[in-house]
Amino acid sequence: MLVEPFAGDRIEDNFSPVGRMYYGFSTLVCTPGSLSQCGRAGLGTQAGEARLREVMLEAGFGSVRRVAETPLNLVLEARA
């Protein structure tokens, strides 16, 4: 299970008060944290479902599906 801040796949999908807040978090916390680790994907908090799915499939999972969402979070299920 992957629980991520809800983000659209296109930048313009995230032009909302919550999206702006998430971009701020991404810039200050999430992206630097990611870049400091092996893999260095640097996705931050505004990676949409399509990019998250791509990363999970590249990591070796056989299937990825959305199982839940809220206005703030996206929940994906990955299976081998």
PDB file of N, CA, C and O in Angstrom:
ATOM      1  N   MET A   1       0.844  -1.172   0.000  1.00  0.00           N
ATOM      2  CA  MET A   1       0.000   0.000   0.000  1.00  0.00           C
ATOM      3  C   MET A   1       0.887   1.233   0.000  1.00  0.00           C
ATOM      4  O   MET A   1       1.888   1.312   0.713  1.00  0.00           O
ATOM      5  N   LEU A   2       0.497   2.165  -0.803  1.00  0.00           N
ATOM      6  CA  LEU A   2       1.192   3.447  -0.873  1.00  0.00           C
ATOM      7  C   LEU A   2       0.172   4.541  -0.612  1.00  0.00           C
ATOM      8  O   LEU A   2      -0.828   4.645  -1.322  1.00  0.00           O
ATOM      9  N   VAL A   3       0.418   5.352   0.398  1.00  0.00           N
ATOM     10  CA  VAL A   3      -0.453   6.488   0.711  1.00  0.00           C
ATOM     11  C   VAL A   3       0.355   7.742   0.427  1.00  0.00           C
ATOM     12  O   VAL A   3       1.395   7.980   1.041  1.00  0.00           O
ATOM     13  N   GLU A   4      -0.130   8.532  -0.502  1.00  0.00           N
ATOM     14  CA  GLU A   4       0.578   9.733  -0.933  1.00  0.00           C
ATOM     15  C   GLU A   4      -0.367  10.924  -0.911  1.00  0.00           C
ATOM     16  O   GLU A   4      -1.583  10.752  -0.990  1.00  0.00           O
ATOM     17  N   PRO A   5       0.184  12.138  -0.803  1.00  0.00           N
ATOM     18  CA  PRO A   5      -0.664  13.313  -0.955  1.00  0.00           C
ATOM     19  C   PRO A   5      -1.330  13.273  -2.337  1.00  0.00           C
ATOM     20  O   PRO A   5      -0.687  12.947  -3.335  1.00  0.00           O
ATOM     21  N   PHE A   6      -2.607  13.604  -2.381  1.00  0.00           N
ATOM     22  CA  PHE A   6      -3.343  13.556  -3.646  1.00  0.00           C
ATOM     23  C   PHE A   6      -2.825  14.635  -4.584  1.00  0.00           C
ATOM     24  O   PHE A   6      -2.765  15.810  -4.222  1.00  0.00           O
ATOM     25  N   ALA A   7      -2.451  14.228  -5.791  1.00  0.00           N
ATOM     26  CA  ALA A   7      -1.963  15.165  -6.802  1.00  0.00           C
ATOM     27  C   ALA A   7      -2.423  14.697  -8.168  1.00  0.00           C
ATOM     28  O   ALA A   7      -2.523  13.498  -8.429  1.00  0.00           O
ATOM     29  N   GLY A   8      -2.701  15.653  -9.035  1.00  0.00           N
ATOM     30  CA  GLY A   8      -3.048  15.330 -10.413  1.00  0.00           C
ATOM     31  C   GLY A   8      -1.798  15.056 -11.225  1.00  0.00           C
ATOM     32  O   GLY A   8      -0.685  15.369 -10.802  1.00  0.00           O
ATOM     33  N   ASP A   9      -1.990  14.475 -12.383  1.00  0.00           N
ATOM     34  CA  ASP A   9      -0.857  14.151 -13.247  1.00  0.00           C
ATOM     35  C   ASP A   9      -0.302  15.383 -13.969  1.00  0.00           C
ATOM     36  O   ASP A   9       0.860  15.391 -14.375  1.00  0.00           O
ATOM     37  N   ARG A  10      -1.122  16.414 -14.128  1.00  0.00           N
ATOM     38  CA  ARG A  10      -0.686  17.638 -14.808  1.00  0.00           C
ATOM     39  C   ARG A  10      -0.532  18.755 -13.780  1.00  0.00           C
ATOM     40  O   ARG A  10      -1.279  18.801 -12.804  1.00  0.00           O
ATOM     41  N   ILE A  11       0.415  19.640 -13.985  1.00  0.00           N
ATOM     42  CA  ILE A  11       0.658  20.744 -13.057  1.00  0.00           C
ATOM     43  C   ILE A  11      -0.625  21.535 -12.822  1.00  0.00           C
ATOM     44  O   ILE A  11      -0.949  21.871 -11.683  1.00  0.00           O
ATOM     45  N   GLU A  12      -1.344  21.828 -13.882  1.00  0.00           N
ATOM     46  CA  GLU A  12      -2.553  22.653 -13.736  1.00  0.00           C
ATOM     47  C   GLU A  12      -3.652  21.957 -12.927  1.00  0.00           C
ATOM     48  O   GLU A  12      -4.576  22.614 -12.450  1.00  0.00           O
ATOM     49  N   ASP A  13      -3.557  20.636 -12.772  1.00  0.00           N
ATOM     50  CA  ASP A  13      -4.516  19.914 -11.927  1.00  0.00           C
ATOM     51  C   ASP A  13      -4.307  20.217 -10.445  1.00  0.00           C
ATOM     52  O   ASP A  13      -5.167  19.918  -9.615  1.00  0.00           O
ATOM     53  N   ASN A  14      -3.168  20.808 -10.122  1.00  0.00           N
ATOM     54  CA  ASN A  14      -2.802  21.046  -8.724  1.00  0.00           C
ATOM     55  C   ASN A  14      -2.862  22.520  -8.328  1.00  0.00           C
ATOM     56  O   ASN A  14      -2.332  22.903  -7.285  1.00  0.00           O
ATOM     57  N   PHE A  15      -3.499  23.343  -9.150  1.00  0.00           N
ATOM     58  CA  PHE A  15      -3.636  24.772  -8.836  1.00  0.00           C
ATOM     59  C   PHE A  15      -4.821  24.974  -7.904  1.00  0.00           C
ATOM     60  O   PHE A  15      -5.893  25.416  -8.316  1.00  0.00           O
ATOM     61  N   SER A  16      -4.605  24.646  -6.665  1.00  0.00           N
ATOM     62  CA  SER A  16      -5.622  24.800  -5.629  1.00  0.00           C
ATOM     63  C   SER A  16      -4.895  25.156  -4.338  1.00  0.00           C
ATOM     64  O   SER A  16      -3.672  25.030  -4.272  1.00  0.00           O
ATOM     65  N   PRO A  17      -5.620  25.598  -3.309  1.00  0.00           N
ATOM     66  CA  PRO A  17      -4.925  25.889  -2.041  1.00  0.00           C
ATOM     67  C   PRO A  17      -4.155  24.679  -1.501  1.00  0.00           C
ATOM     68  O   PRO A  17      -3.032  24.825  -1.019  1.00  0.00           O
ATOM     69  N   VAL A  18      -4.752  23.493  -1.580  1.00  0.00           N
ATOM     70  CA  VAL A  18      -4.065  22.287  -1.093  1.00  0.00           C
ATOM     71  C   VAL A  18      -2.856  21.971  -1.975  1.00  0.00           C
ATOM     72  O   VAL A  18      -1.786  21.643  -1.464  1.00  0.00           O
ATOM     73  N   GLY A  19      -3.019  22.068  -3.284  1.00  0.00           N
ATOM     74  CA  GLY A  19      -1.903  21.818  -4.203  1.00  0.00           C
ATOM     75  C   GLY A  19      -0.745  22.759  -3.957  1.00  0.00           C
ATOM     76  O   GLY A  19       0.414  22.345  -3.985  1.00  0.00           O
ATOM     77  N   ARG A  20      -1.047  24.019  -3.715  1.00  0.00           N
ATOM     78  CA  ARG A  20       0.016  25.001  -3.427  1.00  0.00           C
ATOM     79  C   ARG A  20       0.742  24.651  -2.134  1.00  0.00           C
ATOM     80  O   ARG A  20       1.965  24.764  -2.047  1.00  0.00           O
ATOM     81  N   MET A  21      -0.020  24.227  -1.136  1.00  0.00           N
ATOM     82  CA  MET A  21       0.573  23.822   0.139  1.00  0.00           C
ATOM     83  C   MET A  21       1.493  22.608  -0.076  1.00  0.00           C
ATOM     84  O   MET A  21       2.605  22.562   0.450  1.00  0.00           O
ATOM     85  N   TYR A  22       1.014  21.633  -0.852  1.00  0.00           N
ATOM     86  CA  TYR A  22       1.820  20.443  -1.115  1.00  0.00           C
ATOM     87  C   TYR A  22       3.089  20.776  -1.891  1.00  0.00           C
ATOM     88  O   TYR A  22       4.135  20.180  -1.636  1.00  0.00           O
ATOM     89  N   TYR A  23       3.019  21.719  -2.837  1.00  0.00           N
ATOM     90  CA  TYR A  23       4.231  22.122  -3.554  1.00  0.00           C
ATOM     91  C   TYR A  23       5.248  22.733  -2.592  1.00  0.00           C
ATOM     92  O   TYR A  23       6.452  22.518  -2.736  1.00  0.00           O
ATOM     93  N   GLY A  24       4.764  23.493  -1.616  1.00  0.00           N
ATOM     94  CA  GLY A  24       5.668  24.055  -0.607  1.00  0.00           C
ATOM     95  C   GLY A  24       6.341  22.967   0.205  1.00  0.00           C
ATOM     96  O   GLY A  24       7.553  23.006   0.415  1.00  0.00           O
ATOM     97  N   PHE A  25       5.551  21.981   0.671  1.00  0.00           N
ATOM     98  CA  PHE A  25       6.119  20.848   1.410  1.00  0.00           C
ATOM     99  C   PHE A  25       7.142  20.123   0.552  1.00  0.00           C
ATOM    100  O   PHE A  25       8.220  19.757   1.021  1.00  0.00           O
ATOM    101  N   SER A  26       6.787  19.921  -0.714  1.00  0.00           N
ATOM    102  CA  SER A  26       7.656  19.191  -1.624  1.00  0.00           C
ATOM    103  C   SER A  26       9.016  19.862  -1.754  1.00  0.00           C
ATOM    104  O   SER A  26      10.059  19.211  -1.694  1.00  0.00           O
ATOM    105  N   THR A  27       8.978  21.170  -1.932  1.00  0.00           N
ATOM    106  CA  THR A  27      10.216  21.923  -2.123  1.00  0.00           C
ATOM    107  C   THR A  27      11.106  21.888  -0.892  1.00  0.00           C
ATOM    108  O   THR A  27      12.326  21.771  -1.003  1.00  0.00           O
ATOM    109  N   LEU A  28      10.497  21.990   0.277  1.00  0.00           N
ATOM    110  CA  LEU A  28      11.277  22.104   1.506  1.00  0.00           C
ATOM    111  C   LEU A  28      11.637  20.773   2.165  1.00  0.00           C
ATOM    112  O   LEU A  28      12.665  20.677   2.835  1.00  0.00           O
ATOM    113  N   VAL A  29      10.800  19.741   1.983  1.00  0.00           N
ATOM    114  CA  VAL A  29      10.995  18.498   2.730  1.00  0.00           C
ATOM    115  C   VAL A  29      11.119  17.272   1.825  1.00  0.00           C
ATOM    116  O   VAL A  29      12.123  16.562   1.870  1.00  0.00           O
ATOM    117  N   CYS A  30      10.111  17.031   1.018  1.00  0.00           N
ATOM    118  CA  CYS A  30      10.018  15.752   0.298  1.00  0.00           C
ATOM    119  C   CYS A  30      11.086  15.572  -0.783  1.00  0.00           C
ATOM    120  O   CYS A  30      11.754  14.539  -0.828  1.00  0.00           O
ATOM    121  N   THR A  31      11.247  16.565  -1.647  1.00  0.00           N
ATOM    122  CA  THR A  31      12.223  16.422  -2.729  1.00  0.00           C
ATOM    123  C   THR A  31      13.649  16.328  -2.200  1.00  0.00           C
ATOM    124  O   THR A  31      14.383  15.440  -2.633  1.00  0.00           O
ATOM    125  N   PRO A  32      14.083  17.205  -1.277  1.00  0.00           N
ATOM    126  CA  PRO A  32      15.445  17.043  -0.732  1.00  0.00           C
ATOM    127  C   PRO A  32      15.632  15.688  -0.041  1.00  0.00           C
ATOM    128  O   PRO A  32      16.697  15.081  -0.151  1.00  0.00           O
ATOM    129  N   GLY A  33      14.603  15.213   0.669  1.00  0.00           N
ATOM    130  CA  GLY A  33      14.694  13.898   1.316  1.00  0.00           C
ATOM    131  C   GLY A  33      14.890  12.790   0.305  1.00  0.00           C
ATOM    132  O   GLY A  33      15.700  11.886   0.508  1.00  0.00           O
ATOM    133  N   SER A  34      14.138  12.862  -0.795  1.00  0.00           N
ATOM    134  CA  SER A  34      14.253  11.845  -1.838  1.00  0.00           C
ATOM    135  C   SER A  34      15.627  11.896  -2.510  1.00  0.00           C
ATOM    136  O   SER A  34      16.249  10.862  -2.754  1.00  0.00           O
ATOM    137  N   LEU A  35      16.084  13.101  -2.803  1.00  0.00           N
ATOM    138  CA  LEU A  35      17.374  13.244  -3.481  1.00  0.00           C
ATOM    139  C   LEU A  35      18.549  12.806  -2.622  1.00  0.00           C
ATOM    140  O   LEU A  35      19.632  12.546  -3.148  1.00  0.00           O
ATOM    141  N   SER A  36      18.356  12.719  -1.306  1.00  0.00           N
ATOM    142  CA  SER A  36      19.434  12.303  -0.422  1.00  0.00           C
ATOM    143  C   SER A  36      19.535  10.782  -0.283  1.00  0.00           C
ATOM    144  O   SER A  36      20.442  10.278   0.379  1.00  0.00           O
ATOM    145  N   GLN A  37      18.608  10.053  -0.903  1.00  0.00           N
ATOM    146  CA  GLN A  37      18.572   8.592  -0.777  1.00  0.00           C
ATOM    147  C   GLN A  37      18.941   7.912  -2.088  1.00  0.00           C
ATOM    148  O   GLN A  37      18.962   8.541  -3.146  1.00  0.00           O
ATOM    149  N   CYS A  38      19.231   6.625  -2.001  1.00  0.00           N
ATOM    150  CA  CYS A  38      19.510   5.843  -3.210  1.00  0.00           C
ATOM    151  C   CYS A  38      18.299   5.902  -4.124  1.00  0.00           C
ATOM    152  O   CYS A  38      17.166   5.904  -3.645  1.00  0.00           O
ATOM    153  N   GLY A  39      18.516   5.950  -5.416  1.00  0.00           N
ATOM    154  CA  GLY A  39      17.436   6.020  -6.385  1.00  0.00           C
ATOM    155  C   GLY A  39      17.172   7.427  -6.848  1.00  0.00           C
ATOM    156  O   GLY A  39      16.996   7.671  -8.042  1.00  0.00           O
ATOM    157  N   ARG A  40      17.142   8.351  -5.923  1.00  0.00           N
ATOM    158  CA  ARG A  40      17.014   9.788  -6.190  1.00  0.00           C
ATOM    159  C   ARG A  40      15.923  10.146  -7.194  1.00  0.00           C
ATOM    160  O   ARG A  40      16.178  10.893  -8.139  1.00  0.00           O
ATOM    161  N   ALA A  41      14.705   9.620  -7.004  1.00  0.00           N
ATOM    162  CA  ALA A  41      13.602   9.912  -7.924  1.00  0.00           C
ATOM    163  C   ALA A  41      13.178  11.374  -7.840  1.00  0.00           C
ATOM    164  O   ALA A  41      12.768  11.948  -8.849  1.00  0.00           O
ATOM    165  N   GLY A  42      13.265  11.984  -6.670  1.00  0.00           N
ATOM    166  CA  GLY A  42      12.930  13.396  -6.528  1.00  0.00           C
ATOM    167  C   GLY A  42      11.499  13.731  -6.903  1.00  0.00           C
ATOM    168  O   GLY A  42      11.240  14.801  -7.454  1.00  0.00           O
ATOM    169  N   LEU A  43      10.566  12.836  -6.615  1.00  0.00           N
ATOM    170  CA  LEU A  43       9.182  13.060  -7.016  1.00  0.00           C
ATOM    171  C   LEU A  43       8.483  14.106  -6.160  1.00  0.00           C
ATOM    172  O   LEU A  43       7.555  14.759  -6.638  1.00  0.00           O
ATOM    173  N   GLY A  44       8.889  14.284  -4.937  1.00  0.00           N
ATOM    174  CA  GLY A  44       8.227  15.235  -4.059  1.00  0.00           C
ATOM    175  C   GLY A  44       6.795  14.835  -3.785  1.00  0.00           C
ATOM    176  O   GLY A  44       6.438  13.665  -3.921  1.00  0.00           O
ATOM    177  N   THR A  45       5.965  15.804  -3.397  1.00  0.00           N
ATOM    178  CA  THR A  45       4.586  15.488  -3.042  1.00  0.00           C
ATOM    179  C   THR A  45       3.620  15.640  -4.203  1.00  0.00           C
ATOM    180  O   THR A  45       2.439  15.329  -4.051  1.00  0.00           O
ATOM    181  N   GLN A  46       4.065  16.094  -5.323  1.00  0.00           N
ATOM    182  CA  GLN A  46       3.140  16.347  -6.411  1.00  0.00           C
ATOM    183  C   GLN A  46       3.347  15.394  -7.585  1.00  0.00           C
ATOM    184  O   GLN A  46       3.179  15.784  -8.740  1.00  0.00           O
ATOM    185  N   ALA A  47       3.705  14.175  -7.296  1.00  0.00           N
ATOM    186  CA  ALA A  47       3.764  13.153  -8.333  1.00  0.00           C
ATOM    187  C   ALA A  47       2.360  12.597  -8.483  1.00  0.00           C
ATOM    188  O   ALA A  47       1.786  12.093  -7.517  1.00  0.00           O
ATOM    189  N   GLY A  48       1.806  12.680  -9.665  1.00  0.00           N
ATOM    190  CA  GLY A  48       0.466  12.162  -9.901  1.00  0.00           C
ATOM    191  C   GLY A  48       0.447  10.645  -9.948  1.00  0.00           C
ATOM    192  O   GLY A  48       1.488   9.990  -9.897  1.00  0.00           O
ATOM    193  N   GLU A  49      -0.751  10.106 -10.045  1.00  0.00           N
ATOM    194  CA  GLU A  49      -0.922   8.654 -10.043  1.00  0.00           C
ATOM    195  C   GLU A  49      -0.155   7.978 -11.172  1.00  0.00           C
ATOM    196  O   GLU A  49       0.415   6.906 -10.965  1.00  0.00           O
ATOM    197  N   ALA A  50      -0.127   8.573 -12.353  1.00  0.00           N
ATOM    198  CA  ALA A  50       0.567   7.949 -13.489  1.00  0.00           C
ATOM    199  C   ALA A  50       2.056   7.776 -13.187  1.00  0.00           C
ATOM    200  O   ALA A  50       2.620   6.715 -13.454  1.00  0.00           O
ATOM    201  N   ARG A  51       2.695   8.801 -12.636  1.00  0.00           N
ATOM    202  CA  ARG A  51       4.141   8.712 -12.335  1.00  0.00           C
ATOM    203  C   ARG A  51       4.397   7.746 -11.192  1.00  0.00           C
ATOM    204  O   ARG A  51       5.368   6.989 -11.233  1.00  0.00           O
ATOM    205  N   LEU A  52       3.547   7.756 -10.175  1.00  0.00           N
ATOM    206  CA  LEU A  52       3.702   6.808  -9.068  1.00  0.00           C
ATOM    207  C   LEU A  52       3.573   5.373  -9.567  1.00  0.00           C
ATOM    208  O   LEU A  52       4.341   4.494  -9.175  1.00  0.00           O
ATOM    209  N   ARG A  53       2.597   5.153 -10.431  1.00  0.00           N
ATOM    210  CA  ARG A  53       2.388   3.819 -11.009  1.00  0.00           C
ATOM    211  C   ARG A  53       3.632   3.383 -11.783  1.00  0.00           C
ATOM    212  O   ARG A  53       4.087   2.247 -11.651  1.00  0.00           O
ATOM    213  N   GLU A  54       4.170   4.287 -12.584  1.00  0.00           N
ATOM    214  CA  GLU A  54       5.370   3.996 -13.381  1.00  0.00           C
ATOM    215  C   GLU A  54       6.541   3.582 -12.492  1.00  0.00           C
ATOM    216  O   GLU A  54       7.226   2.602 -12.783  1.00  0.00           O
ATOM    217  N   VAL A  55       6.771   4.324 -11.414  1.00  0.00           N
ATOM    218  CA  VAL A  55       7.874   4.023 -10.494  1.00  0.00           C
ATOM    219  C   VAL A  55       7.665   2.652  -9.852  1.00  0.00           C
ATOM    220  O   VAL A  55       8.610   1.872  -9.726  1.00  0.00           O
ATOM    221  N   MET A  56       6.435   2.361  -9.451  1.00  0.00           N
ATOM    222  CA  MET A  56       6.160   1.076  -8.790  1.00  0.00           C
ATOM    223  C   MET A  56       6.323  -0.103  -9.752  1.00  0.00           C
ATOM    224  O   MET A  56       6.825  -1.157  -9.363  1.00  0.00           O
ATOM    225  N   LEU A  57       5.904   0.071 -10.991  1.00  0.00           N
ATOM    226  CA  LEU A  57       6.077  -0.997 -11.973  1.00  0.00           C
ATOM    227  C   LEU A  57       7.553  -1.191 -12.304  1.00  0.00           C
ATOM    228  O   LEU A  57       8.006  -2.324 -12.469  1.00  0.00           O
ATOM    229  N   GLU A  58       8.311  -0.091 -12.404  1.00  0.00           N
ATOM    230  CA  GLU A  58       9.759  -0.184 -12.633  1.00  0.00           C
ATOM    231  C   GLU A  58      10.455  -0.884 -11.478  1.00  0.00           C
ATOM    232  O   GLU A  58      11.484  -1.531 -11.673  1.00  0.00           O
ATOM    233  N   ALA A  59       9.901  -0.759 -10.275  1.00  0.00           N
ATOM    234  CA  ALA A  59      10.485  -1.395  -9.090  1.00  0.00           C
ATOM    235  C   ALA A  59      10.205  -2.892  -9.034  1.00  0.00           C
ATOM    236  O   ALA A  59      10.727  -3.594  -8.168  1.00  0.00           O
ATOM    237  N   GLY A  60       9.378  -3.382  -9.962  1.00  0.00           N
ATOM    238  CA  GLY A  60       9.151  -4.818 -10.032  1.00  0.00           C
ATOM    239  C   GLY A  60       7.769  -5.294  -9.637  1.00  0.00           C
ATOM    240  O   GLY A  60       7.493  -6.493  -9.681  1.00  0.00           O
ATOM    241  N   PHE A  61       6.895  -4.378  -9.253  1.00  0.00           N
ATOM    242  CA  PHE A  61       5.529  -4.803  -8.942  1.00  0.00           C
ATOM    243  C   PHE A  61       4.808  -5.141 -10.238  1.00  0.00           C
ATOM    244  O   PHE A  61       5.039  -4.509 -11.269  1.00  0.00           O
ATOM    245  N   GLY A  62       3.936  -6.140 -10.182  1.00  0.00           N
ATOM    246  CA  GLY A  62       3.236  -6.592 -11.378  1.00  0.00           C
ATOM    247  C   GLY A  62       1.979  -5.812 -11.689  1.00  0.00           C
ATOM    248  O   GLY A  62       1.586  -5.698 -12.850  1.00  0.00           O
ATOM    249  N   SER A  63       1.347  -5.276 -10.666  1.00  0.00           N
ATOM    250  CA  SER A  63       0.131  -4.503 -10.883  1.00  0.00           C
ATOM    251  C   SER A  63       0.000  -3.422  -9.824  1.00  0.00           C
ATOM    252  O   SER A  63       0.454  -3.573  -8.690  1.00  0.00           O
ATOM    253  N   VAL A  64      -0.625  -2.344 -10.220  1.00  0.00           N
ATOM    254  CA  VAL A  64      -0.864  -1.223  -9.313  1.00  0.00           C
ATOM    255  C   VAL A  64      -2.276  -0.736  -9.579  1.00  0.00           C
ATOM    256  O   VAL A  64      -2.669  -0.552 -10.730  1.00  0.00           O
ATOM    257  N   ARG A  65      -3.047  -0.524  -8.500  1.00  0.00           N
ATOM    258  CA  ARG A  65      -4.399   0.003  -8.679  1.00  0.00           C
ATOM    259  C   ARG A  65      -4.738   0.969  -7.558  1.00  0.00           C
ATOM    260  O   ARG A  65      -4.241   0.848  -6.439  1.00  0.00           O
ATOM    261  N   ARG A  66      -5.594   1.929  -7.880  1.00  0.00           N
ATOM    262  CA  ARG A  66      -6.074   2.879  -6.876  1.00  0.00           C
ATOM    263  C   ARG A  66      -7.141   2.174  -6.050  1.00  0.00           C
ATOM    264  O   ARG A  66      -8.097   1.627  -6.600  1.00  0.00           O
ATOM    265  N   VAL A  67      -6.980   2.186  -4.737  1.00  0.00           N
ATOM    266  CA  VAL A  67      -7.964   1.536  -3.862  1.00  0.00           C
ATOM    267  C   VAL A  67      -8.777   2.533  -3.050  1.00  0.00           C
ATOM    268  O   VAL A  67      -9.852   2.195  -2.555  1.00  0.00           O
ATOM    269  N   ALA A  68      -8.278   3.762  -2.907  1.00  0.00           N
ATOM    270  CA  ALA A  68      -9.020   4.773  -2.161  1.00  0.00           C
ATOM    271  C   ALA A  68      -8.438   6.138  -2.473  1.00  0.00           C
ATOM    272  O   ALA A  68      -7.310   6.267  -2.948  1.00  0.00           O
ATOM    273  N   GLU A  69      -9.246   7.155  -2.191  1.00  0.00           N
ATOM    274  CA  GLU A  69      -8.779   8.524  -2.310  1.00  0.00           C
ATOM    275  C   GLU A  69      -9.611   9.407  -1.394  1.00  0.00           C
ATOM    276  O   GLU A  69     -10.766   9.109  -1.093  1.00  0.00           O
ATOM    277  N   THR A  70      -9.006  10.485  -0.963  1.00  0.00           N
ATOM    278  CA  THR A  70      -9.689  11.537  -0.225  1.00  0.00           C
ATOM    279  C   THR A  70      -9.268  12.844  -0.893  1.00  0.00           C
ATOM    280  O   THR A  70      -8.435  12.817  -1.799  1.00  0.00           O
ATOM    281  N   PRO A  71      -9.803  13.963  -0.484  1.00  0.00           N
ATOM    282  CA  PRO A  71      -9.319  15.225  -1.060  1.00  0.00           C
ATOM    283  C   PRO A  71      -7.838  15.481  -0.784  1.00  0.00           C
ATOM    284  O   PRO A  71      -7.210  16.293  -1.462  1.00  0.00           O
ATOM    285  N   LEU A  72      -7.283  14.789   0.208  1.00  0.00           N
ATOM    286  CA  LEU A  72      -5.885  15.019   0.582  1.00  0.00           C
ATOM    287  C   LEU A  72      -4.946  13.872   0.251  1.00  0.00           C
ATOM    288  O   LEU A  72      -3.744  14.098   0.111  1.00  0.00           O
ATOM    289  N   ASN A  73      -5.445  12.656   0.121  1.00  0.00           N
ATOM    290  CA  ASN A  73      -4.570  11.493  -0.069  1.00  0.00           C
ATOM    291  C   ASN A  73      -5.053  10.578  -1.186  1.00  0.00           C
ATOM    292  O   ASN A  73      -6.236  10.528  -1.520  1.00  0.00           O
ATOM    293  N   LEU A  74      -4.097   9.863  -1.744  1.00  0.00           N
ATOM    294  CA  LEU A  74      -4.328   8.848  -2.762  1.00  0.00           C
ATOM    295  C   LEU A  74      -3.735   7.551  -2.212  1.00  0.00           C
ATOM    296  O   LEU A  74      -2.611   7.548  -1.711  1.00  0.00           O
ATOM    297  N   VAL A  75      -4.485   6.449  -2.301  1.00  0.00           N
ATOM    298  CA  VAL A  75      -4.004   5.170  -1.799  1.00  0.00           C
ATOM    299  C   VAL A  75      -3.925   4.194  -2.970  1.00  0.00           C
ATOM    300  O   VAL A  75      -4.925   3.922  -3.634  1.00  0.00           O
ATOM    301  N   LEU A  76      -2.717   3.669  -3.214  1.00  0.00           N
ATOM    302  CA  LEU A  76      -2.490   2.706  -4.283  1.00  0.00           C
ATOM    303  C   LEU A  76      -2.089   1.360  -3.677  1.00  0.00           C
ATOM    304  O   LEU A  76      -1.393   1.292  -2.664  1.00  0.00           O
ATOM    305  N   GLU A  77      -2.545   0.312  -4.320  1.00  0.00           N
ATOM    306  CA  GLU A  77      -2.175  -1.049  -3.928  1.00  0.00           C
ATOM    307  C   GLU A  77      -1.254  -1.605  -4.999  1.00  0.00           C
ATOM    308  O   GLU A  77      -1.581  -1.567  -6.185  1.00  0.00           O
ATOM    309  N   ALA A  78      -0.110  -2.117  -4.589  1.00  0.00           N
ATOM    310  CA  ALA A  78       0.845  -2.737  -5.520  1.00  0.00           C
ATOM    311  C   ALA A  78       0.970  -4.201  -5.171  1.00  0.00           C
ATOM    312  O   ALA A  78       1.089  -4.570  -4.003  1.00  0.00           O
ATOM    313  N   ARG A  79       0.942  -5.035  -6.206  1.00  0.00           N
ATOM    314  CA  ARG A  79       1.097  -6.471  -6.010  1.00  0.00           C
ATOM    315  C   ARG A  79       2.227  -7.003  -6.879  1.00  0.00           C
ATOM    316  O   ARG A  79       2.517  -6.477  -7.954  1.00  0.00           O
ATOM    317  N   ALA A  80       2.853  -8.062  -6.379  1.00  0.00           N
ATOM    318  CA  ALA A  80       3.978  -8.670  -7.106  1.00  0.00           C
ATOM    319  C   ALA A  80       3.499  -9.338  -8.373  1.00  0.00           C
ATOM    320  O   ALA A  80       4.303  -9.903  -9.115  1.00  0.00           O
TER     321      ALA A  80
END
